[in-house]
Each structure stands twice: as C-alpha cells, then as structure tokens.
C-alpha cells in the first residue's frame, strides 16, 4: 500500500504471499507496473494539419 498525497493517488495491491515462478514478490511486481503506467509521461498530442 502506498499513497501520494500531492497527486492524490493511493495504491493498494493485494496478492498471495507466495513468490512468482521467477522468485519475485507478486505485489512488488504489480505495483511497479501500475506505478509505471500512472506516472508515465503523457502522450504527445497529435500533429495539427499544416496550414492551420
């Protein structure tokens, strides 16, 4: 569980305690992936047509 009060984000990941097949902690792996999506740079807006 973690909270970012500046950005008003709270993340709770609930998984089994058993490690995944590769030995990593499932909650940490899922949290990292979600945080990467939440804090990813915004996509660039599409280019405007020329002449406008």
PDB file with SEQRES, HELIX, SHEET and CRYST1 records, atoms N, CA, C and O in Angstrom:
SEQRES   1 A   52  UNK UNK UNK UNK UNK UNK UNK UNK UNK UNK UNK UNK UNK          
SEQRES   2 A   52  UNK UNK UNK UNK UNK UNK UNK UNK UNK UNK UNK UNK UNK          
SEQRES   3 A   52  UNK UNK UNK UNK UNK UNK UNK UNK UNK UNK UNK UNK UNK          
SEQRES   4 A   52  UNK UNK UNK UNK UNK UNK UNK UNK UNK UNK UNK UNK UNK          
HELIX    1 AA1 UNK A   26  UNK A   38  1                                  13    
SHEET    1 AA1 2 UNK A   2  UNK A   4  0                                        
SHEET    2 AA1 2 UNK A   9  UNK A  11 -1                                        
CRYST1    1.000    1.000    1.000  90.00  90.00  90.00 P 1           1          
ATOM      1  N   UNK A   1       0.848  -1.171   0.000  1.00  0.00           N  
ATOM      2  CA  UNK A   1       0.000   0.000   0.000  1.00  0.00           C  
ATOM      3  C   UNK A   1       0.894   1.235   0.000  1.00  0.00           C  
ATOM      4  O   UNK A   1       1.924   1.282   0.673  1.00  0.00           O  
ATOM      5  N   UNK A   2       0.481   2.213  -0.758  1.00  0.00           N  
ATOM      6  CA  UNK A   2       1.227   3.451  -0.787  1.00  0.00           C  
ATOM      7  C   UNK A   2       0.313   4.603  -1.149  1.00  0.00           C  
ATOM      8  O   UNK A   2      -0.735   4.418  -1.768  1.00  0.00           O  
ATOM      9  N   UNK A   3       0.728   5.794  -0.754  1.00  0.00           N  
ATOM     10  CA  UNK A   3      -0.085   6.977  -1.012  1.00  0.00           C  
ATOM     11  C   UNK A   3       0.802   8.124  -1.472  1.00  0.00           C  
ATOM     12  O   UNK A   3       1.898   8.332  -0.951  1.00  0.00           O  
ATOM     13  N   UNK A   4       0.303   8.866  -2.464  1.00  0.00           N  
ATOM     14  CA  UNK A   4       0.969  10.063  -2.964  1.00  0.00           C  
ATOM     15  C   UNK A   4      -0.017  11.212  -2.792  1.00  0.00           C  
ATOM     16  O   UNK A   4      -0.828  11.464  -3.683  1.00  0.00           O  
ATOM     17  N   UNK A   5       0.039  11.913  -1.662  1.00  0.00           N  
ATOM     18  CA  UNK A   5      -0.946  12.961  -1.403  1.00  0.00           C  
ATOM     19  C   UNK A   5      -0.846  14.149  -2.359  1.00  0.00           C  
ATOM     20  O   UNK A   5      -1.841  14.838  -2.584  1.00  0.00           O  
ATOM     21  N   UNK A   6       0.321  14.397  -2.917  1.00  0.00           N  
ATOM     22  CA  UNK A   6       0.480  15.514  -3.849  1.00  0.00           C  
ATOM     23  C   UNK A   6      -0.360  15.283  -5.101  1.00  0.00           C  
ATOM     24  O   UNK A   6      -1.028  16.200  -5.579  1.00  0.00           O  
ATOM     25  N   UNK A   7      -0.328  14.062  -5.632  1.00  0.00           N  
ATOM     26  CA  UNK A   7      -1.070  13.738  -6.847  1.00  0.00           C  
ATOM     27  C   UNK A   7      -2.415  13.066  -6.550  1.00  0.00           C  
ATOM     28  O   UNK A   7      -3.137  12.669  -7.465  1.00  0.00           O  
ATOM     29  N   UNK A   8      -2.735  12.945  -5.275  1.00  0.00           N  
ATOM     30  CA  UNK A   8      -3.988  12.330  -4.832  1.00  0.00           C  
ATOM     31  C   UNK A   8      -4.155  10.913  -5.397  1.00  0.00           C  
ATOM     32  O   UNK A   8      -5.185  10.569  -5.977  1.00  0.00           O  
ATOM     33  N   UNK A   9      -3.094  10.097  -5.203  1.00  0.00           N  
ATOM     34  CA  UNK A   9      -3.090   8.713  -5.662  1.00  0.00           C  
ATOM     35  C   UNK A   9      -2.825   7.806  -4.466  1.00  0.00           C  
ATOM     36  O   UNK A   9      -1.880   8.027  -3.709  1.00  0.00           O  
ATOM     37  N   UNK A  10      -3.658   6.794  -4.300  1.00  0.00           N  
ATOM     38  CA  UNK A  10      -3.420   5.742  -3.314  1.00  0.00           C  
ATOM     39  C   UNK A  10      -3.467   4.420  -4.042  1.00  0.00           C  
ATOM     40  O   UNK A  10      -4.395   4.173  -4.812  1.00  0.00           O  
ATOM     41  N   UNK A  11      -2.483   3.563  -3.818  1.00  0.00           N  
ATOM     42  CA  UNK A  11      -2.392   2.278  -4.498  1.00  0.00           C  
ATOM     43  C   UNK A  11      -2.320   1.178  -3.457  1.00  0.00           C  
ATOM     44  O   UNK A  11      -1.473   1.207  -2.564  1.00  0.00           O  
ATOM     45  N   UNK A  12      -3.214   0.207  -3.578  1.00  0.00           N  
ATOM     46  CA  UNK A  12      -3.205  -0.970  -2.712  1.00  0.00           C  
ATOM     47  C   UNK A  12      -3.173  -2.179  -3.624  1.00  0.00           C  
ATOM     48  O   UNK A  12      -4.030  -2.321  -4.496  1.00  0.00           O  
ATOM     49  N   UNK A  13      -2.199  -3.049  -3.433  1.00  0.00           N  
ATOM     50  CA  UNK A  13      -2.093  -4.283  -4.205  1.00  0.00           C  
ATOM     51  C   UNK A  13      -2.197  -5.439  -3.220  1.00  0.00           C  
ATOM     52  O   UNK A  13      -1.453  -5.504  -2.242  1.00  0.00           O  
ATOM     53  N   UNK A  14      -3.122  -6.343  -3.487  1.00  0.00           N  
ATOM     54  CA  UNK A  14      -3.356  -7.465  -2.585  1.00  0.00           C  
ATOM     55  C   UNK A  14      -3.130  -8.753  -3.371  1.00  0.00           C  
ATOM     56  O   UNK A  14      -3.858  -9.038  -4.321  1.00  0.00           O  
ATOM     57  N   UNK A  15      -2.134  -9.521  -2.980  1.00  0.00           N  
ATOM     58  CA  UNK A  15      -1.807 -10.773  -3.664  1.00  0.00           C  
ATOM     59  C   UNK A  15      -1.512 -11.849  -2.640  1.00  0.00           C  
ATOM     60  O   UNK A  15      -1.505 -11.602  -1.434  1.00  0.00           O  
ATOM     61  N   UNK A  16      -1.266 -13.060  -3.149  1.00  0.00           N  
ATOM     62  CA  UNK A  16      -0.807 -14.144  -2.290  1.00  0.00           C  
ATOM     63  C   UNK A  16       0.617 -13.835  -1.836  1.00  0.00           C  
ATOM     64  O   UNK A  16       1.320 -13.044  -2.465  1.00  0.00           O  
ATOM     65  N   UNK A  17       1.028 -14.456  -0.757  1.00  0.00           N  
ATOM     66  CA  UNK A  17       2.381 -14.233  -0.254  1.00  0.00           C  
ATOM     67  C   UNK A  17       3.418 -15.047  -1.009  1.00  0.00           C  
ATOM     68  O   UNK A  17       4.608 -14.740  -0.942  1.00  0.00           O  
ATOM     69  N   UNK A  18       2.988 -16.079  -1.729  1.00  0.00           N  
ATOM     70  CA  UNK A  18       3.936 -16.933  -2.442  1.00  0.00           C  
ATOM     71  C   UNK A  18       4.610 -16.153  -3.564  1.00  0.00           C  
ATOM     72  O   UNK A  18       3.956 -15.392  -4.278  1.00  0.00           O  
ATOM     73  N   UNK A  19       5.917 -16.344  -3.718  1.00  0.00           N  
ATOM     74  CA  UNK A  19       6.600 -15.657  -4.814  1.00  0.00           C  
ATOM     75  C   UNK A  19       6.166 -16.233  -6.159  1.00  0.00           C  
ATOM     76  O   UNK A  19       5.668 -17.356  -6.238  1.00  0.00           O  
ATOM     77  N   UNK A  20       6.364 -15.450  -7.204  1.00  0.00           N  
ATOM     78  CA  UNK A  20       6.020 -15.921  -8.542  1.00  0.00           C  
ATOM     79  C   UNK A  20       7.024 -16.976  -8.987  1.00  0.00           C  
ATOM     80  O   UNK A  20       7.980 -17.263  -8.267  1.00  0.00           O  
ATOM     81  N   UNK A  21       6.816 -17.556 -10.165  1.00  0.00           N  
ATOM     82  CA  UNK A  21       7.687 -18.626 -10.656  1.00  0.00           C  
ATOM     83  C   UNK A  21       9.148 -18.181 -10.774  1.00  0.00           C  
ATOM     84  O   UNK A  21      10.060 -18.993 -10.620  1.00  0.00           O  
ATOM     85  N   UNK A  22       9.367 -16.895 -11.046  1.00  0.00           N  
ATOM     86  CA  UNK A  22      10.746 -16.414 -11.165  1.00  0.00           C  
ATOM     87  C   UNK A  22      11.319 -15.921  -9.840  1.00  0.00           C  
ATOM     88  O   UNK A  22      12.429 -15.390  -9.808  1.00  0.00           O  
ATOM     89  N   UNK A  23      10.573 -16.091  -8.742  1.00  0.00           N  
ATOM     90  CA  UNK A  23      11.075 -15.751  -7.414  1.00  0.00           C  
ATOM     91  C   UNK A  23      10.791 -14.335  -6.946  1.00  0.00           C  
ATOM     92  O   UNK A  23      11.141 -13.968  -5.824  1.00  0.00           O  
ATOM     93  N   UNK A  24      10.153 -13.529  -7.807  1.00  0.00           N  
ATOM     94  CA  UNK A  24       9.871 -12.143  -7.413  1.00  0.00           C  
ATOM     95  C   UNK A  24       8.580 -12.066  -6.606  1.00  0.00           C  
ATOM     96  O   UNK A  24       7.689 -12.904  -6.744  1.00  0.00           O  
ATOM     97  N   UNK A  25       8.502 -11.053  -5.770  1.00  0.00           N  
ATOM     98  CA  UNK A  25       7.318 -10.789  -4.968  1.00  0.00           C  
ATOM     99  C   UNK A  25       6.209 -10.260  -5.885  1.00  0.00           C  
ATOM    100  O   UNK A  25       6.394  -9.233  -6.538  1.00  0.00           O  
ATOM    101  N   UNK A  26       5.057 -10.947  -5.946  1.00  0.00           N  
ATOM    102  CA  UNK A  26       4.000 -10.521  -6.870  1.00  0.00           C  
ATOM    103  C   UNK A  26       3.489  -9.099  -6.602  1.00  0.00           C  
ATOM    104  O   UNK A  26       3.241  -8.351  -7.548  1.00  0.00           O  
ATOM    105  N   UNK A  27       3.331  -8.721  -5.353  1.00  0.00           N  
ATOM    106  CA  UNK A  27       2.802  -7.386  -5.044  1.00  0.00           C  
ATOM    107  C   UNK A  27       3.757  -6.303  -5.519  1.00  0.00           C  
ATOM    108  O   UNK A  27       3.315  -5.295  -6.068  1.00  0.00           O  
ATOM    109  N   UNK A  28       5.053  -6.489  -5.320  1.00  0.00           N  
ATOM    110  CA  UNK A  28       6.031  -5.500  -5.761  1.00  0.00           C  
ATOM    111  C   UNK A  28       6.064  -5.415  -7.282  1.00  0.00           C  
ATOM    112  O   UNK A  28       6.175  -4.323  -7.839  1.00  0.00           O  
ATOM    113  N   UNK A  29       5.969  -6.551  -7.955  1.00  0.00           N  
ATOM    114  CA  UNK A  29       5.988  -6.575  -9.418  1.00  0.00           C  
ATOM    115  C   UNK A  29       4.772  -5.854  -9.985  1.00  0.00           C  
ATOM    116  O   UNK A  29       4.898  -5.055 -10.913  1.00  0.00           O  
ATOM    117  N   UNK A  30       3.603  -6.132  -9.433  1.00  0.00           N  
ATOM    118  CA  UNK A  30       2.370  -5.485  -9.897  1.00  0.00           C  
ATOM    119  C   UNK A  30       2.412  -3.993  -9.587  1.00  0.00           C  
ATOM    120  O   UNK A  30       2.030  -3.179 -10.427  1.00  0.00           O  
ATOM    121  N   UNK A  31       2.866  -3.627  -8.402  1.00  0.00           N  
ATOM    122  CA  UNK A  31       2.945  -2.214  -8.013  1.00  0.00           C  
ATOM    123  C   UNK A  31       3.849  -1.430  -8.949  1.00  0.00           C  
ATOM    124  O   UNK A  31       3.497  -0.330  -9.376  1.00  0.00           O  
ATOM    125  N   UNK A  32       5.009  -1.983  -9.269  1.00  0.00           N  
ATOM    126  CA  UNK A  32       5.940  -1.298 -10.169  1.00  0.00           C  
ATOM    127  C   UNK A  32       5.313  -1.073 -11.540  1.00  0.00           C  
ATOM    128  O   UNK A  32       5.471  -0.005 -12.131  1.00  0.00           O  
ATOM    129  N   UNK A  33       4.603  -2.076 -12.044  1.00  0.00           N  
ATOM    130  CA  UNK A  33       3.964  -1.938 -13.354  1.00  0.00           C  
ATOM    131  C   UNK A  33       2.877  -0.868 -13.318  1.00  0.00           C  
ATOM    132  O   UNK A  33       2.779  -0.048 -14.231  1.00  0.00           O  
ATOM    133  N   UNK A  34       2.060  -0.874 -12.263  1.00  0.00           N  
ATOM    134  CA  UNK A  34       0.990   0.119 -12.148  1.00  0.00           C  
ATOM    135  C   UNK A  34       1.548   1.528 -11.985  1.00  0.00           C  
ATOM    136  O   UNK A  34       1.049   2.471 -12.599  1.00  0.00           O  
ATOM    137  N   UNK A  35       2.572   1.672 -11.167  1.00  0.00           N  
ATOM    138  CA  UNK A  35       3.167   2.998 -10.969  1.00  0.00           C  
ATOM    139  C   UNK A  35       3.800   3.506 -12.264  1.00  0.00           C  
ATOM    140  O   UNK A  35       3.769   4.704 -12.547  1.00  0.00           O  
ATOM    141  N   UNK A  36       4.371   2.595 -13.045  1.00  0.00           N  
ATOM    142  CA  UNK A  36       4.925   2.991 -14.332  1.00  0.00           C  
ATOM    143  C   UNK A  36       3.854   3.551 -15.258  1.00  0.00           C  
ATOM    144  O   UNK A  36       4.111   4.492 -16.009  1.00  0.00           O  
ATOM    145  N   UNK A  37       2.655   2.977 -15.208  1.00  0.00           N  
ATOM    146  CA  UNK A  37       1.542   3.468 -16.022  1.00  0.00           C  
ATOM    147  C   UNK A  37       0.988   4.787 -15.474  1.00  0.00           C  
ATOM    148  O   UNK A  37       0.676   5.699 -16.240  1.00  0.00           O  
ATOM    149  N   UNK A  38       0.868   4.880 -14.162  1.00  0.00           N  
ATOM    150  CA  UNK A  38       0.303   6.089 -13.551  1.00  0.00           C  
ATOM    151  C   UNK A  38       1.187   7.309 -13.742  1.00  0.00           C  
ATOM    152  O   UNK A  38       0.691   8.417 -13.945  1.00  0.00           O  
ATOM    153  N   UNK A  39       2.497   7.105 -13.677  1.00  0.00           N  
ATOM    154  CA  UNK A  39       3.418   8.225 -13.735  1.00  0.00           C  
ATOM    155  C   UNK A  39       4.167   8.312 -15.065  1.00  0.00           C  
ATOM    156  O   UNK A  39       5.176   9.010 -15.163  1.00  0.00           O  
ATOM    157  N   UNK A  40       3.685   7.615 -16.076  1.00  0.00           N  
ATOM    158  CA  UNK A  40       4.304   7.686 -17.406  1.00  0.00           C  
ATOM    159  C   UNK A  40       4.083   9.078 -17.981  1.00  0.00           C  
ATOM    160  O   UNK A  40       3.058   9.706 -17.715  1.00  0.00           O  
ATOM    161  N   UNK A  41       5.026   9.555 -18.758  1.00  0.00           N  
ATOM    162  CA  UNK A  41       4.824  10.861 -19.398  1.00  0.00           C  
ATOM    163  C   UNK A  41       3.593  10.817 -20.296  1.00  0.00           C  
ATOM    164  O   UNK A  41       3.302   9.801 -20.927  1.00  0.00           O  
ATOM    165  N   UNK A  42       2.896  11.911 -20.339  1.00  0.00           N  
ATOM    166  CA  UNK A  42       1.695  11.979 -21.182  1.00  0.00           C  
ATOM    167  C   UNK A  42       2.087  11.856 -22.644  1.00  0.00           C  
ATOM    168  O   UNK A  42       3.148  12.319 -23.063  1.00  0.00           O  
ATOM    169  N   UNK A  43       1.221  11.230 -23.402  1.00  0.00           N  
ATOM    170  CA  UNK A  43       1.484  11.070 -24.830  1.00  0.00           C  
ATOM    171  C   UNK A  43       1.447  12.437 -25.511  1.00  0.00           C  
ATOM    172  O   UNK A  43       0.685  13.321 -25.120  1.00  0.00           O  
ATOM    173  N   UNK A  44       2.259  12.587 -26.505  1.00  0.00           N  
ATOM    174  CA  UNK A  44       2.295  13.853 -27.258  1.00  0.00           C  
ATOM    175  C   UNK A  44       0.978  14.019 -28.020  1.00  0.00           C  
ATOM    176  O   UNK A  44       0.439  13.041 -28.537  1.00  0.00           O  
ATOM    177  N   UNK A  45       0.462  15.230 -28.093  1.00  0.00           N  
ATOM    178  CA  UNK A  45      -0.773  15.438 -28.850  1.00  0.00           C  
ATOM    179  C   UNK A  45      -0.524  15.181 -30.330  1.00  0.00           C  
ATOM    180  O   UNK A  45       0.599  15.351 -30.805  1.00  0.00           O  
ATOM    181  N   UNK A  46      -1.549  14.774 -31.063  1.00  0.00           N  
ATOM    182  CA  UNK A  46      -1.354  14.519 -32.496  1.00  0.00           C  
ATOM    183  C   UNK A  46      -0.987  15.817 -33.216  1.00  0.00           C  
ATOM    184  O   UNK A  46      -1.395  16.902 -32.802  1.00  0.00           O  
ATOM    185  N   UNK A  47      -0.217  15.698 -34.292  1.00  0.00           N  
ATOM    186  CA  UNK A  47       0.181  16.910 -35.024  1.00  0.00           C  
ATOM    187  C   UNK A  47      -1.031  17.573 -35.654  1.00  0.00           C  
ATOM    188  O   UNK A  47      -1.991  16.908 -36.045  1.00  0.00           O  
ATOM    189  N   UNK A  48      -0.970  18.885 -35.746  1.00  0.00           N  
ATOM    190  CA  UNK A  48      -2.068  19.625 -36.383  1.00  0.00           C  
ATOM    191  C   UNK A  48      -1.852  19.636 -37.892  1.00  0.00           C  
ATOM    192  O   UNK A  48      -0.712  19.634 -38.355  1.00  0.00           O  
ATOM    193  N   UNK A  49      -2.923  19.648 -38.649  1.00  0.00           N  
ATOM    194  CA  UNK A  49      -2.778  19.699 -40.106  1.00  0.00           C  
ATOM    195  C   UNK A  49      -2.038  20.969 -40.510  1.00  0.00           C  
ATOM    196  O   UNK A  49      -2.189  22.008 -39.867  1.00  0.00           O  
ATOM    197  N   UNK A  50      -1.249  20.890 -41.559  1.00  0.00           N  
ATOM    198  CA  UNK A  50      -0.489  22.065 -41.994  1.00  0.00           C  
ATOM    199  C   UNK A  50      -1.430  23.142 -42.532  1.00  0.00           C  
ATOM    200  O   UNK A  50      -2.471  22.840 -43.115  1.00  0.00           O  
ATOM    201  N   UNK A  51      -1.057  24.360 -42.332  1.00  0.00           N  
ATOM    202  CA  UNK A  51      -1.853  25.483 -42.800  1.00  0.00           C  
ATOM    203  C   UNK A  51      -2.904  25.960 -41.822  1.00  0.00           C  
ATOM    204  O   UNK A  51      -3.701  26.835 -42.160  1.00  0.00           O  
ATOM    205  N   UNK A  52      -2.929  25.417 -40.628  1.00  0.00           N  
ATOM    206  CA  UNK A  52      -3.913  25.871 -39.636  1.00  0.00           C  
ATOM    207  C   UNK A  52      -3.220  26.450 -38.437  1.00  0.00           C  
ATOM    208  O   UNK A  52      -3.880  26.886 -37.494  1.00  0.00           O  
TER     209      UNK A  52                                                      
END                                                                             
